[in-house]
Each structure stands twice: as structure tokens, then as C-alpha cells.
């Protein structure tokens, strides 16, 4: 039996057009009611999540992961560490892990307080914060692709061995692999960022970076901090930027490098701010020559690294502040030969020729100002260009000098300037030594050439040699060029005693050895100069000659020149001094002694006036005047005295010898003319002597004149010699014998005693050989015998003593003369003739040339005929 079907309560649906609109609406609402509730719930959940995510994005807040999630991440990381090259027992811990969303919904993972410790608990690495940005799209497929990585507080150690290979140590982790050459490092970075998970990593940034750089090649370790490292991974290139500060030094440096992924070449840009020159030289091989400079450097360099990672061409500009040449880093300031306030270099490096072009070199300081350009070639010890990237052992520099001014404090009297020049030298870096090929400096028609070499001695100090040559220079400019400390007393003498003039063929040499006194040599010619040999004497005008310093001896030879004497007389005041010499035997002695050899040729009065200047006063101290006579004096004067501001007479040793040609004087013996064609002269401290053949009042004589010096001598002088006697000659001398007594000629010894303010006194002794005697009133005649007399010469000469002896004749007495001349009286205290007369007698003259006997009271006996 079949079940009965319930009755249908709804009307049977018929065709759509048979159902009403209201019925259809009610039916649709009944069907949608359950599905609408589920969708509403889902919508609200998504909306809530979206609003929460939007809140996180907009607020920038991060979402911390629960502890169990952090522990799970630590576990996975430690399992990865266990499979790495890190030491066994190394463990990683995380303080917290947070998630943060960027505005593009890219998630960023924040790892806080990451620590890496050894098995014993020692910390190897501690990073306060790591931020890892992820690409959002690959996450939808379950793929993790990092977009950027930011670290804070990392510490990296970089080591470079002597071959230039690099090793990296991060946070003190031992066992870090060798990275290799710079080219290998760049290749490794290219590969690392071109494949695998890091291919999508576009940026790595490290803040608060501490960097330790150990360089075995330079023997240095640099501790750098406050660093920032940025690495950009581009589609075709990898770019990195690093900026650091040197701890405790205030120096900063930055480097930007961009390497092509197609090869290992790279573009490099470096900026430095107050980095030590030696530090820059240690890291940039082409700038190795800066290693001998102690100065902070600021500036920038732009260049390339070739495919092998070696420096390619680059250019740049560097400024050095407040530095000096310092070959060891510990050279005392007093031994630093070159100091400056500021220097600048504009340079270019050509790796093909291993040459640094110095497009502009400027040095500025109170003591030095230089503008130049040139080049520096990087060489091996044997003098060939170094291989690219290798450290040079030597640097050959050539400069074209545009302008130079040298004025070290206390070195020169005044700044020394040159308007142009050139220089070349070779510098060996280790150990330091320099060889100056040639430095040529010009100023007008002056040309200075300098060459030499220098090195630092093992125990410190400098050793070397410098040679300087000048084609021509004014004496005043030479004084400015002469260092104040180089043989200062000789320099002072030159400054005070060599006036305006020109010096040519100047050659100077300096030899110095550490721990010893420098040795200086100088040689030059001079012309048109004023040379003052002795401060108190007039200078030598229009002087020309040569001067030299050899060892400790300074010598000036005056080959030509003249002195204008204070007085000249009829022969003129100009005295030639050709061939004279000034010599300081020991310039190191205090005070130094001077030796002067004056070779003078001039008038006698002029010469005597020179000898009467300070400190000599030879003539005035002798009570004489400088116009003693006329003639041409050819003298050689040797003098020795100390170089002190005021020389005293007793400090001067002297010896003067020479000749007087054409001598004539009526002052040596008052009223008597002395003449000689050639007299020998000698002057010493004791006095002056004149000797030679001549005449006194026409009477031939060979005599020696001696003049004593000193105020206590009273101007005493003496003339001794041999005279040719005749009656006329005696009368010219002032000796008036009775007429007819002497005939013919004979010779005799004569002496004249001369004193200031007194008539000359004459003594004469003769053997009368060759002369005839006759006393006509007594009828006596004879030849030979002896005549001795003393006379006082003056306006009225008197013979105070007459002693005449001959065969059969003896006469003793005195003679007086008349005011106008001629015999006045002859008084004989004894007149003895033969055996028949022995008496006194008086003969009265009858004027010039005549005499008669005055009758005596008793008649004279008749004389026998013939000889008495």
C-alpha cells in the first residue's frame, strides 16, 4: 500500500509569467539569508585585519612576535650556524623579533639585541638592531626575497698582507675566510648579489660601524669609528659608499665605489678631511711620496680600478695644512728642513707610465712660498718604473717653478725671491734619502743652480752635501741669500765691509754629518765692489777679485782696486791695491783674527796718510807730518788684528816693506833736500826705515833713515850712511871749512840725528882718502888723514866740534857761520903744525867761500918751505 503524499500547501509553480513579482521577491530573500550571514562575518574579519594592518602601516609601529616564535627562529638560526664554518659551540641569541609594514605593505623583520657567543660565553658579535625588508609579492607564493638590510653597531676588521691580499673579520669571529685581492673581492661581491636569495637585495646599510684596518705592508693599524656603509645592488652595477672617522684624531674619510657586474673594473671616489698624509700614502700606492710628510690632508680623488683591482688613472686635489718634512714620524722639529703652513696639489695619475702629473703645486708659509707644476715617476730601487699596484722604492720628481720666495725665520736677513726655475730630484722612501739632480732658480739675469744629496743617519740627524752655484748676483742680494747661521762672523764681515758691487761665478758647498759641525765652502769673483779691508781705512773702490772659504779659512784677494787716501799731495790721493789680500785663518775662533796683506802703489803722501789712520797713527805718533816728501810708494803691508768692533793699536801686528821711487823731501832734514831714485822701505811696530842711494843737498849718499814710533821717542829719527865729501858738498850740508883747506873728493860716514822742534845734528867721520888738504897761511899741504866733526844744522849751521888730523897737522876747534851763509869764525883750541907750531888760533871768514887769518898778538913763526 502506498503512502499517501502530504497535501501541497503551496500552489503549483507554473510558468514564470504566471508567478507574481511579489512571490519572486519573497522566494529570493528566503534563499540568500543563510549565505549573507557567512559573508558578513568574513567581511568583518578581513576589514578588521585590514584596519589593523593599515594602522600598523600608518603608525609605523612594529608587531612583536611571541616568545615561542622568537625561540623557533633562534633554533633554526643556530642549526644553520652549526653547519657553517664558525667554531663549534657558537650560539646565537635574539632579544626580540618584530614585524613592521612599510606603506607599500612590504614587511620588515626587526631583530633586536642579536648576540653571537662562543661556547665559553665570550661575546663574538653584538648587534643592537637588524632590519630586514622583504619583497611582498613573492611572499604570496611562499618565497622569501630580501629587499634591503639595515644594521646598527657592527664591527668589521679588515687585514691586508704584504702582497696586498685582503681578509675580513666580522665582530672578531675567528676562522673567517681569506677574501683575496681587491679584484677577487669585487668579483665575489658581484657573484653574491647576482644569484640566489641576495639577488633581490637592493640595499645594505650599516650605521655606527666600527672598522679596524690592519696593514702589514704599511706596518700600521687604524681604528675607525662612527662609520656608515651603504651597498646598492643595481641591475648592472654594484655601488658602495663608506664614511668613517679616525678615533682620537679628528680625521674623516669617505669612499664611493661602483663596480660593473660585467667585469671587475670599478670607479672610485675618495674624500678625506684632515687625514694624516702618511695614512693616505699607505692606502694609495701612487701617493707613496706623501709618506715623508707630516701634515693633515683634505681633498678628493676620483679614478678607476682596473680589471685586476689595481689603481687605474685618477685625478684629484689635495690640501695639506700645517706640516713639515718628517721621514720617521719622530723627527724633532729643529731638524725638519722644510716646514709649511699650507700646501696644495692638483694631480693626475697615469698607470701606464707610473707617473703622477702634478698640475699645480703651491706651498705657503711665512718662510716659504712656492708655485710649480711637474710630475713624479714611481720607480724601483734600480730606477725602472714599478709594476702597476706595487709600492715604489723611489720617486723621481721634476718641477717647473713659476715663483718661489724663501724666508725661514732666523735663516735669511730678508726674503729671497726668484721668479722662475726648474727642479729635479730622486727620493728613496725606505730608508729615506734624497738626491737633488739640479734646482735652477732665476731672477732677472741671475741664475742659481743647486745640487746635492741628504739622508737621515741611523742614529738620527741629517748627513749629506749641498752645492750651490750663481752666475751673478749683487753683494746686497748675496747677503740676503747667505744663511744667518752659516759662518755668521764671516757673513757679518762681508755685510759690513763689502759694499755695492757684482759677484760672479759664485760657488758654495755645504757638507754636514750627523753629530758633527757642518763644513762650509764658498768661492766667488767680485767686480765693481767697495771692499773695506780694515774698518778704519777708506774702502777699496772699483774692486775686483776673488774670495773663498775653504775649511775654516776665509780669503779675499783684491786683484784690482784703489783707495782714495785722506791726503794726497802732488802725487794724488788714489792708491792702487792690486793683489791685496784679506784672510781669516780660523772663522770658528772667537774673536777671529784677520790677516791683511796690502799691496799698495801710489803717492808717498797718500800712503803715509793711510798708515796714519786708526788704529796705527804711525806718523803722528812719531811727531811727523804725512807730507814728508814726494815719490811713488810700492809697499807690501802685512797686518794681523782681531775682528772686534774697535781695534786698539797694541792689538795690531804689522810689517811693511817696499820701495819708494823718485823720492824727494826737504822735510826729513829741515832746509835740506834729500833725493833718491829708489828707496827701500820697512815699517814695523818699532819704527820706519828708508834705505838706499841718493843725495842730501846734491851730496851723494848711501844711507839708512830710521824713524822710531811711540810718543815717548819725541819724534826722534836718525839717518846713517856713507857720503861723498868735497868742500862744496860740505858747504851744502852746512859745514863751512876755511877756504882752500879741502880739495878733491873723499868719502865719509855721516849720521844725522833728527828731533821734533830741534835743528838736525850731524856727525861726520872721514879718512880723507882721495882728498887734499892745504892750510896756505901756514904753508902746509898734505893728503889723507882723518876728519871728524859734529854740527848743528839749521838756518845758521854751526860745527860744534872739528877734529882734523893729518901727517904734520892737528886741528881741534869749532866753526860758526854768518846769517847769510859762509864762514864766520873758526876757533881752534889747538892748532899744531909739524914740530914748529902748537897754539890756539882764530880764523875769521870773509863771506861765502873766503876766510882770512886773524892776527894773533904773538907773531907766528915762519913756516919751513914745503910740507910741514
C-alpha positions, 0 to 999 in steps of 0.5 A: 500500500502506498503512502499517501503524499502530504497535501501541497500547501503551496500552489503549483509553480507554473510558468514564470509569467504566471508567478507574481513579482511579489512571490519572486521577491519573497522566494529570493530573500528566503534563499540568500539569508543563510549565505549573507550571514557567512559573508558578513562575518568574513567581511568583518574579519578581513576589514578588521585585519585590514584596519589593523594592518593599515594602522600598523602601516600608518603608525609605523609601529612594529608587531612583536612576535611571541616568545615561542616564535622568537625561540623557533627562529633562534633554533633554526638560526643556530642549526644553520650556524652549526653547519657553517664554518664558525667554531663549534659551540657558537650560539646565537641569541635574539632579544626580540623579533618584530614585524613592521609594514612599510606603506607599500605593505612590504614587511620588515623583520626587526631583530633586536639585541642579536648576540653571537657567543662562543661556547665559553660565553665570550661575546663574538658579535653584538648587534643592537638592531637588524632590519630586514625588508622583504619583497611582498609579492613573492611572499604570496607564493611562499618565497622569501626575497630580501629587499634591503638590510639595515644594521646598527653597531657592527664591527668589521676588521679588515687585514691586508698582507704584504702582497696586498691580499685582503681578509675580513673579520666580522665582530672578531669571529675567528676562522673567517675566510681569506677574501683575496685581492681587491679584484677577487673581492669585487668579483665575489661581491658581484657573484653574491648579489647576482644569484640566489636569495641576495639577488633581490637585495637592493640595499645594505646599510650599516650605521655606527660601524666600527672598522679596524684596518690592519696593514702589514705592508704599511706596518700600521693599524687604524681604528675607525669609528662612527662609520656608515656603509651603504651597498646598492645592488643595481641591475648592472652595477654594484655601488658602495659608499663608506664614511668613517672617522679616525678615533682620537684624531679628528680625521674623516674619510669617505669612499664611493665605489661602483663596480660593473657586474660585467667585469671587475673594473670599478670607479672610485671616489675618495674624500678625506678631511684632515687625514694624516698624509702618511695614512693616505700614502699607505692606502694609495700606492701612487701617493707613496711620496706623501709618506715623508710628510707630516701634515693633515690632508683634505681633498678628493680623488676620483679614478678607476680600478682596473680589471685586476683591482689595481689603481687605474688613472685618477685625478684629484686635489689635495690640501695639506695644512700645517706640516713639515718634512718628517721621514720617521714620524719622530723627527724633532722639529729643529731638524725638519728642513722644510716646514709649511703652513699650507700646501696644495696639489692638483694631480693626475695619475697615469698607470701606464707610465707610473707617473703622477702629473702634478698640475699645480703645486703651491706651498705657503708659509711665512718662510716659504712660498712656492708655485710649480707644476711637474710630475713624479715617476714611481720607480724601483730601487734600480730606477725602472718604473714599478709594476702597476699596484706595487709600492715604489722604492723611489720617486723621481720628481721634476718641477717647473717653478713659476715663483718661489720666495724663501724666508725661514725665520732666523735663516735669511736677513730678508726674503729671497725671491726668484721668479722662475726655475726648474727642479729635479730630484730622486727620493728613496722612501725606505730608508729615506734619502734624497738626491737633488739632480739640479734646482735652477732658480732665476731672477732677472739675469741671475741664475742659481743652480743647486745640487746635492744629496741628504739622508737621515743617519741611523742614529738620527740627524741629517748627513749629506752635501749641498752645492750651490752655484750663481752666475751673478748676483749683487753683494746686497742680494748675496747677503740676503741669500747667505744663511744667518747661521752659516759662518755668521762672523764671516757673513757679518764681515762681508755685510759690513765691509763689502759694499755695492758691487757684482759677484760672479761665478759664485760657488758654495758647498755645504757638507754636514754629518750627523753629530758633527759641525757642518763644513762650509765652502764658498768661492766667488769673483767680485767686480765693481765692489767697495771692499773695506779691508780694515774698518778704519781705512777708506774702502777699496773702490772699483774692486775686483777679485776673488774670495773663498772659504775653504775649511775654516779659512776665509780669503779675499784677494783684491786683484784690482782696486784703489783707495782714495787716501785722506791726503794726497799731495802732488802725487794724488790721493788714489792708491792702487791695491792690486793683489791685496789680500784679506784672510781669516785663518780660523772663522770658528775662533772667537774673536777671529783674527784677520790677516791683511796683506796690502799691496799698495802703489801710489803717492808717498803722501797718500800712503803715509796718510793711510798708515796714519789712520786708526788704529796705527797713527804711525806718523803722528805718533812719531811727531811727523807730518804725512807730507814728508816728501814726494815719490811713488810708494810700492809697499807690501803691508802685512797686518794681523788684528782681531775682528772686534768692533774697535781695534786698539793699536797694541792689538795690531801686528804689522810689517811693511816693506817696499820701495819708494821711487823718485823720492824727494823731501826737504822735510826729513832734514829741515832746509835740506833736500834729500833725493833718491831714485829708489828707496827701500822701505820697512815699517814695523811696530818699532819704527820706519826705515828708508834705505838706499842711494841718493843725495842730501843737498846734491851730496851723494849718499848711501844711507839708512833713515830710521824713524822710531814710533811711540810718543815717548821717542819725541819724534826722534829719527836718525839717518846713517850712511856713507857720503861723498865729501868735497868742500862744496858738498860740505858747504851744502850740508852746512859745514863751512871749512876755511877756504882752500883747506879741502880739495878733491873728493873723499868719502865719509860716514855721516849720521844725522840725528833728527828731533821734533822742534830741534835743528838736525845734528850731524856727525861726520867721520872721514879718512880723507882718502882721495882728498887734499888738504892745504892750510896756505897761511901756514904753508902746509899741504898734505893728503889723507888723514882723518876728519871728524866733526859734529854740527848743528844744522839749521838756518845758521849751521854751526860745527860744534866740534872739528877734529882734523888730523893729518901727517904734520897737522892737528886741528881741534876747534869749532866753526860758526857761520854768518846769517847769510851763509859762509864762514864766520869764525873758526876757533881752534883750541889747538892748532899744531903744525909739524914740530914748529907750531902748537897754539890756539888760533882764530880764523875769521871768514870773509863771506861765502867761500873766503876766510882770512887769518886773524892776527894773533898778538904773538907773531907766528913763526915762519913756516919751513918751505914745503910740507910741514 
